[in-house]
Every structure is written in structure tokens, then in C-alpha cells.
Amino acid sequence: MSADLVWKLVNQSHSKLKKQKSIGVTFSAEKGNVANINTRAFSGYSPEAVDVTVFRNRVVVSVADKDSINKPATRFNRTSLKPEAQLSSKAAIAATLAAGVNPVVARMAAARADRLSRHGVHKVKRSKK
């Protein structure tokens, strides 16, 4: 099934759609939507989806594999950025552009990785038992 057909089917009704009726804006919260905007370019359902998260105090850049679009469990290839490279948005851009992602989406992913590395990654204090 083509990406255009999938987008036509799910753009107005899917489980991760967040409609703000008071201001007339629609957001989307699915995995792979870096900007949380409900458009085809940023959609997590597109073959060029990119996701940036924090896992175990590291920034993780996940890029969708175009060949495994029908296999949701193995769809994303994850790259964990090293702690010294987390403040560099160049590492996130390199990880996304190497996979053939739209440059606009790659810049959005780099900006999100930069924000998460500055504000979202904190040292974990282990509780004493």
C-alpha cells in the first residue's frame, strides 16, 4: 500500500490525533512524528518517519526502515547518541540524513535532539535500600 493512500485514510481519524477545537489546531502524537504536526511530511505513518526520545539518560534517534513498513515491531532503527555527542545536533542530522530522510524533517529531529540533550537528560539518582 502506498504512503499517499495510507495518509489519505488516516489523516483525519487515528488513535493518536489530538484536536484542539478551541484554537482550531490538530496535533498528532504518534511515534515518529518529530514536530507533532498532523501533516504527511511529519507523520509517523510515512516511510520517512523519525523519532527522538530519551532512554536511560541518552538521546535515541529512531529512523523508520522503508523496507519494513508492514512490520511494526522492527520498523525503527535506533541510534543512541554518545554522551559527548548529545549536545551536537550534527550527530542527529547525520543519523537521519544517512537513512535518506527529508532534510526539513532531519533539521526538526536535530532541534528536538538538541532540546532533549540540554533539558531532558539528567543524572539518575539511585535510591538506597
Number of C-alpha atoms within 10 A of each C-alpha: 7 8 14 10 9 13 16 11 11 12 15 11 10 11 9 12 18 16 14 10 8 6 7 7 11 15 16 22 17 17 18 25 27 26 20 18 17 22 16 17 18 22 24 22 20 21 20 24 27 31 24 26 21 16 11 11 15 19 26 21 26 23 25 25 18 15 9 13 18 10 10 9 8 12 18 21 13 16 17 19 19 12 13 7 14 22 18 16 19 16 18 29 21 12 22 27 15 9 16 13 18 15 12 11 22 24 18 19 27 24 20 21 30 21 15 21 23 12 9 15 18 13 7 8 6 6 5 4 3
